[in-house]
């Protein structure tokens, strides 16, 4: 029987890389990235001057965002063959939301940040205050801020499809999948509150229930792989159909 060991290792590695790239984007991205991640928007600052002064940090942050997107989208490719054996609907949901739609969100976020950087540099190059550019800059900042909960919703729907399948098949320990299913609830709350401008300032903490679970799950897949007894049962069930 095929063990799907390579699929587990690749999926786990890409999970871990995606998380590392995401953390690096915030750390290296500077003040603007941090304000969005912590749901604490910058108010009363010359946004474009701040962007121009931190253009290299923002560019590096954008690079790590697209690398995170590539890692997490590729992860779904390695899990899809197994999830499909459990449920075509759940597998398609994971591939659509955690793959195509979440990946598109990362691409759009990266391009918007790079446009933000170009606008900031152009603003400084003009050597004169431009109200129009400042308005565009503030609009771009708000757009980047709103992309965060939209991308989160795509991620959470896809993640839920994956956790439900893992719970049904027992390919990884159920305590890990239950942790994930519990973690999506406060994460959903963060996404909706942020989207409707009802942030409480605790958005970062609402995400932190799920964030460590993904790290633990990634490490489990790398070092432990799939439960071979559960995998055999899954293959047997499907061969009988």
Phi, psi and omega in degrees: 000136178295133184269345182057031181297317181297322178298318180295314181297315181294315179298315179296317179298317180292325173302310183295317179297317179301318179294316179299315179297321179296316178295317180297324180299323180285315182295314184277332184295340175087200190298320182295314179298316183298320181297324180285316182296322182269005180059036177235084184298146178284129182234139176073029178241156174281092190302314184291326175294321178295318179296316181296322181291336181243027186299321180292323178293317180295321178296317178296320178298319178296322178299316181289333176294314181292328176292323175297317180298316179299316181297313185286327176291317179297328179302321182295331180296322183280336179269336185306314182303325180281315181297326180295329179291335176275309183203122178295326181293314179294321179296318179293320178298316178297314183294322181288309187276313180280341179261277188297307186287317178295320178297318177299321178299319179294322179296313180296320178298317179298313181295323180293320178295317179295323176295323177300316179296315179300318180296319179297317179294322178294322179298317179290322182296332180290337179056030177205146181290126178242112181296323180297313179295323179297320179295318178296318179298317178296323178293319179296320179298316179292325178295315178300320180297319182284337177296331183300307179291329178295313177298324180296320179297318178298315180299316186290322178295314178296319179296320179297318176303317181293314182294322179297317179295316178298324179294317181294321187268341184061029178294332170233164184304142183294333179296330178289319180288324177296318176304315180296316181294324176292319184296331181290338183294303177295330178295318175300319180300316177302314184298315181291318179298317180294317182298321182264017175059040179244031184302137179262354184091357181251014182305320181299319183286329177295332178280339189284352175288322185271326185306310179293332178297320180294325176295314180295318180295319177300315179295322179298316180297322180291312189267331183252328183074197181274150174296114187291329177292317178293323179296317179297318179296320179297315180294322180293315180301317184286328180289338181277347185281000000 
